[in-house]
Every structure is written in C-alpha cells, then in structure tokens.
Amino acid sequence: MAGALVRKVPGSIGVMLSAFQIISGAGEWIHKRLRARKRKKTTKVLDSKLNENFLYLMKQMEPLNRVFKKLQKFKLCDLQLLRAELEKIPGKEKEEIARALESRLQKNLRNLCQSIKTQKENVDEWPESTKLNLECLRADLEKIKGKKEKEIAGALESRLMKEFHHLSQSIQILEEYVHEWLESTKLDLQLLIADLEKIPGNKEEEIARALESWMEKVFQHLSQIIQAPEEALEEIQTPEEALQKRKGF
C-alpha cells in the first residue's frame, strides 16, 4: 500500500508541472495578445497624427510650389525676351554685358528653383522616412526591460512631432529666403553692373540708364511671381490646433 503511494507521487508532480506550464503559457499568450493590441492602438494613433502632419506640410508647401512652376516658365521664355532688350545697351562690349548679366541671373534662378525642388522632395518623402525612423526607435525601446507600451507610445509621438516641427520650420525658412531672394539678387546684379560699366569704351551714363531699365523690367516680372497671393497659413490648422478643437478647448 505504502509502496503504491510512493509510486503515485512522482506522477502527481508531473501533472502539477504540466498544469503549471499550461497556465504559464496561457498567461504569456494573454500578455502577448494584450501587448499586440496596445501596440496596434499606438500604431493607429501615430498613423493618424502622421497623416495630419503630412497634410499640413503639403498645404504649407503650396505657395512655394506655385512659385517654382512660374519660375520654370520665366526661365524658358521671359528671360529670352529680356535678352533682346539687354542687347540694345550702347557700347562695344554690350554682348559681354548681356551674357554676364543673363548668366548671373540664370544661376541665381537655378539655385532658387533647386532649393524649392529639394524641399518638395523632402516633404514628399517625409511620411515613409518618418515611419522608418519610428520603427527603428520602437525596436530599440522594446529591448529595454520593463518598458511599458504607454512609455513607448509617448516617446514615439515625441519623435514624430519633433521631426514634423523641424521640417515645417525649414519650409518657413525657405519661404523667407524666397522673399529675400529678390533683393539679394538685385544687389548681386548691381555689383556686377558696376564692374561691367568700367569696361573701356563704354559710355557709363548710357549703360547705367539702359541697365536700370532692364533691371526694372526683370524684377517687375519676378516680383509678380514671388509676391503672388499666398494661401494664408493662419487659416490652416496645425495638428496641435486641430487636436485641441476636437477636445473642445
């Protein structure tokens, strides 16, 4: 009788261990399911915020995109017409003056267009590059033992908003640069003109009047492009403002 009881004890321990393993496995499965559900919720919230931010950045870029398109047309046609006016300048070196000024203006226009184009590409690529950065950050955060999903979600949102504000600010800086570009280019050409007027054989007063007339026509065209009516950004809600409005603040 006692021997039979002894033989049964190891079997009971095995059953208990199996039951513990089953309960432990079930607990781990439930924990993973809850974690996956929380992670899915975080991803959904972040995707929504990213889309809101992207729409704002696209709206913010619209005035610059319009300027870019008009500058492309200006480079193709108006500059050639203005070249004919420039070649009427008196003096034996008038062709050299025309080429020098046109070349300098084209260079400045090219640099401006490239700056706008690069910024547009940055905005277009922002959603994918930001998603990739957030995925990498999550992978690093999940390696930290005891890191809760709430903490991870907060860190991811903070990174998302940081990257959004950085790009939005760079667009604002470019907008300021575009408006300052007219004056800086005008000054650049005036300095070049001062050197060109010193060419021996040119009549400085006549050249000055002709160049002044040419400059006025050029910058009248450009100011119409760059000072074109812009979409009032005050009417565009930032993602933070949209969130506050939804919450009723």
C-alpha positions as CSV (number, residue, x, y, z in Angstrom):
1,M,0.0,0.0,0.0
2,A,2.7,2.4,1.0
3,G,4.8,1.4,-2.0
4,A,1.9,2.2,-4.3
5,L,1.5,5.6,-2.7
6,V,5.2,6.3,-3.3
7,R,4.9,5.3,-6.9
8,K,2.0,7.7,-7.4
9,V,3.8,10.8,-6.0
10,P,6.1,11.3,-9.0
11,G,3.1,11.1,-11.3
12,S,1.3,13.7,-9.3
13,I,4.3,16.1,-9.5
14,G,4.4,15.6,-13.3
15,V,0.7,16.5,-13.6
16,M,1.2,19.6,-11.5
17,L,4.2,20.7,-13.6
18,S,2.3,20.2,-16.8
19,A,-0.6,22.2,-15.4
20,F,1.8,25.0,-14.3
21,Q,3.4,25.0,-17.8
22,I,-0.1,25.3,-19.4
23,I,-1.1,28.1,-17.1
24,S,2.2,29.9,-17.6
25,G,2.0,29.5,-21.3
26,A,-1.6,30.8,-21.3
27,G,-0.5,33.8,-19.2
28,E,2.3,34.5,-21.6
29,W,0.0,34.2,-24.6
30,I,-2.5,36.6,-23.0
31,H,0.3,39.1,-22.2
32,K,1.5,39.0,-25.8
33,R,-2.0,39.4,-27.1
34,L,-2.6,42.5,-24.8
35,R,0.8,43.9,-25.8
36,A,0.0,43.4,-29.5
37,R,-3.4,45.0,-29.1
38,K,-1.8,48.1,-27.3
39,R,0.9,48.2,-30.0
40,K,-1.8,48.2,-32.7
41,K,-3.6,51.0,-31.0
42,T,-0.4,53.1,-30.7
43,T,0.4,52.5,-34.4
44,K,-3.1,53.6,-35.4
45,V,-2.9,56.8,-33.4
46,L,0.6,57.6,-34.7
47,D,-0.5,56.9,-38.3
48,S,-3.4,59.4,-37.9
49,K,-1.1,62.0,-36.5
50,L,1.4,61.4,-39.2
51,N,-1.2,61.9,-41.9
52,E,-2.5,65.1,-40.3
53,N,1.1,66.4,-40.2
54,F,1.7,65.5,-43.8
55,L,-1.4,67.2,-45.0
56,Y,-0.3,70.4,-43.2
57,L,3.2,70.2,-44.7
58,M,1.7,69.8,-48.2
59,K,-0.6,72.8,-47.6
60,Q,2.4,74.7,-46.3
61,M,4.4,73.9,-49.5
62,E,1.6,75.1,-51.9
63,P,2.8,78.7,-52.2
64,L,6.4,77.6,-52.9
65,N,5.2,75.0,-55.5
66,R,3.3,77.8,-57.3
67,V,6.4,80.0,-57.3
68,F,8.5,77.1,-58.6
69,K,6.2,76.4,-61.6
70,K,6.1,80.1,-62.5
71,L,9.9,80.4,-62.3
72,Q,10.2,77.5,-64.6
73,K,8.1,79.3,-67.2
74,F,10.0,82.6,-66.6
75,K,13.4,80.8,-67.3
76,L,12.1,79.4,-70.5
77,C,10.5,82.4,-72.2
78,D,10.7,85.8,-70.4
79,L,14.4,85.7,-70.0
80,Q,15.0,85.3,-73.7
81,L,12.7,88.3,-74.4
82,L,14.6,90.4,-71.9
83,R,17.9,89.4,-73.5
84,A,16.8,91.3,-76.6
85,E,16.2,94.4,-74.5
86,L,19.6,94.0,-72.8
87,E,21.5,93.8,-76.1
88,K,20.3,97.3,-77.0
89,I,22.7,98.7,-74.5
90,P,25.2,101.0,-76.2
91,G,28.9,100.3,-76.1
92,K,31.3,98.0,-77.9
93,E,31.1,95.3,-75.1
94,K,27.3,95.1,-75.0
95,E,27.3,91.4,-75.8
96,E,29.6,90.7,-73.0
97,I,27.4,92.7,-70.6
98,A,24.3,90.8,-71.8
99,R,25.9,87.4,-71.4
100,A,27.3,88.2,-68.0
101,L,24.0,89.5,-66.6
102,E,21.9,86.8,-68.1
103,S,24.3,84.1,-66.8
104,R,24.3,85.6,-63.3
105,L,20.5,85.8,-63.2
106,Q,20.1,82.3,-64.5
107,K,22.5,81.0,-61.9
108,N,20.5,82.7,-59.1
109,L,17.2,81.4,-60.5
110,R,18.6,77.9,-60.8
111,N,19.8,77.9,-57.2
112,L,16.4,79.1,-56.0
113,C,14.5,76.5,-58.1
114,Q,16.8,73.8,-56.8
115,S,16.1,74.8,-53.2
116,I,12.4,74.7,-53.7
117,K,12.6,71.4,-55.5
118,T,14.7,69.8,-52.8
119,Q,12.3,71.0,-50.1
120,K,9.3,69.5,-52.1
121,E,11.1,66.2,-52.3
122,N,11.8,66.3,-48.5
123,V,8.1,66.8,-47.9
124,D,7.0,64.0,-50.3
125,E,9.4,61.5,-48.7
126,W,8.6,62.6,-45.1
127,P,5.9,60.0,-44.3
128,E,7.9,57.0,-45.3
129,S,11.2,58.2,-43.8
130,T,9.4,59.1,-40.6
131,K,7.7,55.7,-40.4
132,L,11.0,54.0,-40.8
133,N,12.6,56.2,-38.1
134,L,9.7,55.4,-35.7
135,E,10.0,51.7,-36.4
136,C,13.7,51.8,-35.6
137,L,13.1,53.7,-32.4
138,R,10.4,51.3,-31.3
139,A,12.7,48.3,-31.9
140,D,15.3,50.0,-29.6
141,L,12.7,50.9,-26.9
142,E,11.3,47.4,-26.8
143,K,14.7,46.0,-26.0
144,I,14.6,47.9,-22.7
145,K,13.4,45.5,-20.0
146,G,10.2,46.6,-18.3
147,K,9.4,49.4,-20.8
148,K,5.7,49.8,-20.9
149,E,3.7,50.5,-24.1
150,K,2.5,53.8,-22.7
151,E,6.1,55.0,-22.3
152,I,7.0,53.7,-25.8
153,A,3.9,55.5,-27.3
154,G,4.9,58.8,-25.6
155,A,8.5,58.5,-26.9
156,L,7.3,57.7,-30.5
157,E,4.8,60.6,-30.5
158,S,7.5,63.0,-29.2
159,R,9.9,61.9,-32.1
160,L,7.1,62.3,-34.6
161,M,6.3,65.8,-33.6
162,K,9.9,66.8,-33.4
163,E,10.5,65.7,-37.0
164,F,7.3,67.4,-38.1
165,H,8.3,70.8,-36.5
166,H,11.8,70.5,-37.9
167,L,10.5,70.1,-41.5
168,S,7.8,72.7,-41.0
169,Q,10.4,75.2,-39.8
170,S,12.6,74.5,-42.7
171,I,9.7,75.4,-45.1
172,Q,9.2,78.7,-43.2
173,I,12.9,79.5,-43.6
174,L,12.7,78.7,-47.3
175,E,9.7,81.0,-47.7
176,E,11.6,83.8,-46.0
177,Y,14.6,83.1,-48.3
178,V,12.4,83.3,-51.4
179,H,11.1,86.7,-50.5
180,E,14.6,88.0,-49.6
181,W,15.9,86.5,-52.9
182,L,14.6,89.4,-55.0
183,E,16.6,92.0,-53.1
184,S,19.7,89.9,-52.8
185,T,19.7,89.1,-56.5
186,K,19.1,92.7,-57.3
187,L,22.1,93.7,-55.2
188,D,24.2,90.9,-56.8
189,L,23.4,92.2,-60.3
190,Q,24.0,95.8,-59.3
191,L,27.5,94.9,-58.1
192,L,28.1,93.1,-61.4
193,I,26.9,96.1,-63.4
194,A,29.3,98.4,-61.5
195,D,32.1,96.3,-62.8
196,L,30.8,96.0,-66.3
197,E,30.3,99.8,-66.6
198,K,34.1,100.2,-66.1
199,I,34.9,98.4,-69.4
200,P,36.9,100.8,-71.6
201,G,34.9,102.2,-74.5
202,N,31.5,102.0,-72.8
203,K,29.6,105.2,-72.1
204,E,28.9,104.8,-68.4
205,E,25.8,107.1,-68.2
206,E,24.0,105.5,-71.2
207,I,24.9,102.0,-69.9
208,A,23.6,102.9,-66.5
209,R,20.2,104.1,-67.9
210,A,19.8,101.1,-70.1
211,L,20.7,98.6,-67.3
212,E,18.4,100.4,-64.9
213,S,15.6,100.0,-67.4
214,W,16.4,96.3,-67.9
215,M,16.6,95.6,-64.2
216,E,13.3,97.3,-63.6
217,K,11.6,95.0,-66.2
218,V,13.3,91.9,-64.9
219,F,12.3,92.4,-61.3
220,Q,8.9,93.5,-62.2
221,H,8.4,90.1,-63.7
222,L,10.0,88.3,-60.8
223,S,8.1,90.2,-58.1
224,Q,4.8,89.3,-59.7
225,I,5.9,85.6,-59.4
226,I,7.3,85.7,-55.9
227,Q,4.9,88.1,-54.4
228,A,1.9,86.2,-55.8
229,P,-1.1,85.9,-53.5
230,E,-0.3,83.2,-51.0
231,E,-2.5,80.8,-49.1
232,A,-2.9,82.3,-45.7
233,L,-1.4,79.8,-43.3
234,E,-3.3,81.4,-40.5
235,E,-6.4,79.6,-42.0
236,I,-4.6,76.2,-41.9
237,Q,-4.9,74.5,-38.6
238,T,-1.7,72.9,-37.2
239,P,-2.1,69.3,-36.0
240,E,-2.0,70.6,-32.4
241,E,-4.8,73.2,-33.1
242,A,-6.9,70.5,-34.8
243,L,-6.5,68.2,-31.7
244,Q,-7.5,71.0,-29.3
245,K,-10.5,71.8,-31.4
246,R,-11.6,68.1,-31.3
247,K,-11.2,68.1,-27.5
248,G,-13.2,71.2,-27.2
249,F,-10.5,73.6,-25.8
